[in-house]
Amino acid sequence: MAPIVNSVEISRSPEDVFAYLTDLSRFTEWQEQVVSARPLDDGPMEVGSKASLTRRMGRREQTFTTELTEWNPPRSYGFRGIDGPVRPIGKGTLEPVGDGQRTRFTFSIDFEGHGIGKLLVPLVVRRQAKSEIVKSHEALKERLERSAA
């Protein structure tokens, strides 16, 4: 299946958007399903850095580990899940728009299923992810534009 892709334009510079959206301590502010997110490594984020994320999935919470596969501030980042039955593979790109004080943020995500996850990905996960991404991007835009005012 093709990855799920969504874009949003935000009235902030790529540097501002990148700094906010990759700050693990802020994930719960704009991603409704994220319960917690924290780095598992000391030092600055770089390719190979790992993070622990806990997400609400229905009535349950699921904790999983992600690893950065790409890190090019303020233009792009990529990650992959390295444990759990459903493992995300995602990439975010940021492009300046117009005078550079607007940013087009494009996010793509796909999933690998392992064990029971092979059944869940096509039946449940992709549908939920698509609606969650749209809501998260709306919240990201609202937060960043409100804080710029």
ChimeraX attribute file (.defattr): number of C-alpha atoms within 10 A of each C-alpha:
attribute: neighborCount
match mode: 1-to-1
recipient: residues
	/A:1	7
	/A:2	7
	/A:3	14
	/A:4	16
	/A:5	16
	/A:6	15
	/A:7	16
	/A:8	15
	/A:9	17
	/A:10	23
	/A:11	19
	/A:12	21
	/A:13	19
	/A:14	25
	/A:15	16
	/A:16	16
	/A:17	23
	/A:18	22
	/A:19	12
	/A:20	17
	/A:21	19
	/A:22	15
	/A:23	13
	/A:24	16
	/A:25	13
	/A:26	15
	/A:27	21
	/A:28	15
	/A:29	14
	/A:30	20
	/A:31	19
	/A:32	15
	/A:33	16
	/A:34	19
	/A:35	16
	/A:36	16
	/A:37	20
	/A:38	16
	/A:39	19
	/A:40	13
	/A:41	12
	/A:42	8
	/A:43	8
	/A:44	8
	/A:45	15
	/A:46	16
	/A:47	15
	/A:48	14
	/A:49	19
	/A:50	22
	/A:51	19
	/A:52	16
	/A:53	19
	/A:54	16
	/A:55	18
	/A:56	14
	/A:57	12
	/A:58	9
	/A:59	6
	/A:60	7
	/A:61	12
	/A:62	14
	/A:63	15
	/A:64	18
	/A:65	20
	/A:66	21
	/A:67	20
	/A:68	20
	/A:69	17
	/A:70	18
	/A:71	18
	/A:72	12
	/A:73	15
	/A:74	18
	/A:75	16
	/A:76	18
	/A:77	21
	/A:78	19
	/A:79	22
	/A:80	21
	/A:81	22
	/A:82	15
	/A:83	13
	/A:84	17
	/A:85	19
	/A:86	22
	/A:87	20
	/A:88	20
	/A:89	20
	/A:90	21
	/A:91	20
	/A:92	22
	/A:93	20
	/A:94	24
	/A:95	17
	/A:96	19
	/A:97	16
	/A:98	8
	/A:99	8
	/A:100	13
	/A:101	14
	/A:102	19
	/A:103	24
	/A:104	19
	/A:105	23
	/A:106	17
	/A:107	21
	/A:108	17
	/A:109	21
	/A:110	20
	/A:111	23
	/A:112	17
	/A:113	17
	/A:114	15
	/A:115	10
	/A:116	11
	/A:117	18
	/A:118	14
	/A:119	14
	/A:120	16
	/A:121	21
	/A:122	14
	/A:123	11
	/A:124	11
	/A:125	17
	/A:126	18
	/A:127	12
	/A:128	13
	/A:129	16
	/A:130	15
	/A:131	10
	/A:132	15
	/A:133	20
	/A:134	15
	/A:135	14
	/A:136	18
	/A:137	22
	/A:138	16
	/A:139	16
	/A:140	21
	/A:141	18
	/A:142	14
	/A:143	15
	/A:144	18
	/A:145	14
	/A:146	10
	/A:147	8
	/A:148	9
	/A:149	5
